[in-house]
Structure formats: structure tokens, C-alpha cells
Amino acid sequence: MTESDAAPKLDTSVPHSARVWNYWLGGKDNFPVDRAVGDDFANLYPDITVVARHSRAFLKRAVTFLVKDAGIRQFLDIGTGMPTAENTHQVAQAAAADTKIVYVDNDPLVLVHARALLTSTPEGRTDYVDANLHEPAKIIEAAGATLDLKQPVGLILMNILGHVPDIDQAISIVRELLAALPSGSYLLTADGTNVIDGPAFEEAIGVWNANAPLTYHLRRPDEIARYLDGLEVLEPGLVPCSKWRPAPDAAGEDLREVDEFGAVARKP
Ligand SMILES: C[S@@+](CC[C@H](N)C(=O)[O-])C[C@H]1O[C@@H](n2cnc3c(N)ncnc32)[C@H](O)[C@@H]1O
């Protein structure tokens, strides 16, 4: 772990992205301030919990695909969030025990809970880096202590790029991260969009942005598509994450199109 020895300060007076997301996912690692804003948000946009759950399910399917079918054995998961039942390393190592994962986040509460993410199989490895997405070079340098950056890496940017207000800045962060990874690496990404539930989702995001120190910005799918420029986008392309290769046994599930688009793409 980096910077982990200093006792982190928890601010329970303002809502945090990781904690509210955890609340919507049904987790317990959140505070009254997170639940209050989470409830205000959900009153305006009740489907946020459906979006959150589909988003995690997409992550699980995509990570499993990358390990089993694309042969990826190392992941860099930036914007980790709070530990849940099926974290990236558990999903990846269930498919191949020797997979290595580096988690990155800059929320002190995620850091406090990082121990739950450091439960690697003996064959693999997990590490946690306390770092800011806005400093890609530092992230890459720290990740290099655990990952072999000459071998393909699965770069995971799930529900974090929407926290970068300026789309061009978000694109340039993605470019810088990918530039440091070899050919055959993959980008796995998804973020909230504004094309299916438009006004209700936007209104709820307005509540979030009025209350939280870290704003979130819904994107149009054509904006998210710019993260994928120059990459080989895998079928079925950039789609509502509920529609990305739904599991064959998902017939009974609510597979409506959710307002979060995701994709998996390969660096040529
Ligand atoms: C909505 S949560 C998503 C968690 C997880 N990726 C998922 O999709 O389930 C966003 C996460 O990104 C983290 N985050 C936001 N901005 C960040 C930044 N500039 N640097 C590092 N982490 C950041 C937050 O602390 C939070 O844990």
C-alpha cells in the first residue's frame, strides 16, 4: 500500500461518491449524510439502484471475459470504490488464480477498507495505491511495482471518468494511461449517460452536485465513445451495460436498457 500508514481522515459531514454508490448497491459502508443524499437522489431517479447493480454485473462479466477469453492476467482498477461481495480480484482470480490486481482510489474511506481488497490467492497478488486519477504518471509508476507493464493489462475505469468535469481532460487521462500500457491491453469502462432517462437522471445529478464536493457529469454516448478512439471495440460495442453480453441464464432478470453505457476495447 502507498501512503497507508498515515491515519486517514474520514469526513462524515459531506457525501462521498464511494459511500453513496455502496449504499445504492445495498452495502453498509456509508454514513447518514451519504444515505440522505442517496435517498434524495433515488426519490428523483429511483432507477439509480438498477443502474448501479447492472454496472457491477457488467464489470463481473467483462472481467471474467478478459481473463478467460482474452488471457488477461493483470488489472489496474482505478476508482475502486468500497469493497463489495464480488470485487475485481475475486472475479478475476476465480477465473485464473494467478491474476494480479492493483486497486487505485483517493477516498480515505476506501483506503481504510483496503485490507478487504488485499485478500489475494497465493498464486496471484493484489495491491492498493492511494492516488489521484488526475496524476496518471504517478499511478502508472506505482502500479509498476506489482504489475509487469510490458505485458497486457486490463485497465478498469468504471464510474470514475464522470467525476472529471471536462470531457477533454477525461479523454487525455485515458490516453495517458493507455499510452503506458502495451499492445494487447484492454480498456473496460462505463459511466452514466443521459439518453434513456434524461431529465430525471439529470435532475437527480443536480442534487448530487449541489451537495457533494466531487461533482458527477452524465455524458452522451458519443462522448464516452471518444475514450475508445484508436482502440478495437469488442462486440456488441458501446451499449447500455445491461446489454453487454448478458449472461445466458439472465432471462428472468430485468434487462431493460439502463442509462449507463459501457464497452470493452483492445489496444492494437
Ligand atoms: C461511483 S464510485 C465507482 C466504484 C467502482 N469503480 C464501481 O464502478 O463500482 C467512484 C469511485 O471513484 C473514486 N474517485 C473519484 N475521483 C477520483 C480521483 N480523482 N482519483 C481517484 N479516485 C477517484 C471515488 O472515490 C469512488 O470510489
The ligand as an SDF file (V2000), in Angstrom:
LIG
                    3D

 27 29  0  0  0  0  0  0  0  0999 V2000
  -19.1000    5.7500   -8.1620 C   0  0  0  0  0  0  0  0  0  0  0  0
  -17.6740    5.0400   -7.4130 S   0  0  0  0  0  0  0  0  0  0  0  0
  -17.3790    3.6690   -8.5100 C   0  0  0  0  0  0  0  0  0  0  0  0
  -16.7530    2.4770   -7.8280 C   0  0  0  0  0  0  0  0  0  0  0  0
  -16.4460    1.2980   -8.7630 C   0  0  0  0  0  0  0  0  0  0  0  0
  -15.4850    1.6570   -9.8110 N   0  0  0  0  0  0  0  0  0  0  0  0
  -17.7060    0.7790   -9.4080 C   0  0  0  0  0  0  0  0  0  0  0  0
  -17.9590    1.1050  -10.5750 O   0  0  0  0  0  0  0  0  0  0  0  0
  -18.4610    0.0500   -8.7480 O   0  0  0  0  0  0  0  0  0  0  0  0
  -16.3800    6.1780   -7.9490 C   0  0  0  0  0  0  0  0  0  0  0  0
  -15.0500    5.9370   -7.2620 C   0  0  0  0  0  0  0  0  0  0  0  0
  -14.0540    6.7430   -7.9030 O   0  0  0  0  0  0  0  0  0  0  0  0
  -13.2490    7.3200   -6.8990 C   0  0  0  0  0  0  0  0  0  0  0  0
  -12.6650    8.5590   -7.4310 N   0  0  0  0  0  0  0  0  0  0  0  0
  -13.3260    9.6590   -7.8780 C   0  0  0  0  0  0  0  0  0  0  0  0
  -12.4650   10.5960   -8.3140 N   0  0  0  0  0  0  0  0  0  0  0  0
  -11.2180   10.0860   -8.1180 C   0  0  0  0  0  0  0  0  0  0  0  0
   -9.9140   10.5680   -8.3770 C   0  0  0  0  0  0  0  0  0  0  0  0
   -9.7060   11.7870   -8.8890 N   0  0  0  0  0  0  0  0  0  0  0  0
   -8.8700    9.7710   -8.0930 N   0  0  0  0  0  0  0  0  0  0  0  0
   -9.0510    8.5210   -7.5660 C   0  0  0  0  0  0  0  0  0  0  0  0
  -10.2800    8.0010   -7.3030 N   0  0  0  0  0  0  0  0  0  0  0  0
  -11.3470    8.7810   -7.5680 C   0  0  0  0  0  0  0  0  0  0  0  0
  -14.1880    7.5790   -5.7480 C   0  0  0  0  0  0  0  0  0  0  0  0
  -13.5160    7.7500   -4.5160 O   0  0  0  0  0  0  0  0  0  0  0  0
  -15.0520    6.3360   -5.7920 C   0  0  0  0  0  0  0  0  0  0  0  0
  -14.5020    5.2910   -5.0240 O   0  0  0  0  0  0  0  0  0  0  0  0
  1  2  1  0
  2  3  1  0
  2 10  1  0
  3  4  1  0
  4  5  1  0
  5  6  1  0
  5  7  1  0
  7  8  2  0
  7  9  1  0
 10 11  1  0
 11 12  1  0
 11 26  1  0
 12 13  1  0
 13 14  1  0
 13 24  1  0
 14 15  1  0
 14 23  1  0
 15 16  2  0
 16 17  1  0
 17 18  1  0
 17 23  2  0
 18 19  1  0
 18 20  2  0
 20 21  1  0
 21 22  2  0
 22 23  1  0
 24 25  1  0
 24 26  1  0
 26 27  1  0
M  CHG  2   2   1   9  -1
M  END
$$$$
